[in-house]
């Protein structure tokens, strides 16, 4: 059985505390032809609760393919710690995680790749460049194959 590609049932998770960035990401992914469902999380704790099925909020579904766009600088739990926990969990480690952040420090880039991120993309400060970057990312995602997230129900 083939893994779903991004133009099918893959749910895009966005963990970013900047509402303006999230709106730009959503708008430009759609402009690139991606119309996948998107779920937004405002901080690192929210995305961890969703992925690890904790608390009263929404929780991930078994055998559902997800792709996570993850900011580094977030309240409660930062993106690097979120990445560490995801990649340290047998049921989540295959989920693609794209670091999408304003942080261009080479040490952070190396650290995230060492922890297992799929890609590291720096958000340009310029609005037009940011929009273009997201559109290009969306075109790339249209080709990406994503495995379902398994684990205990």
Helices and strands as residue ranges (DSSP letters): E 4-5, E 11-15, H 19-31, E 38-41, H 44-51, E 64-70, H 79-87, E 96-101, H 106-115, E 119-122, H 127-141, E 145-146, E 148-149
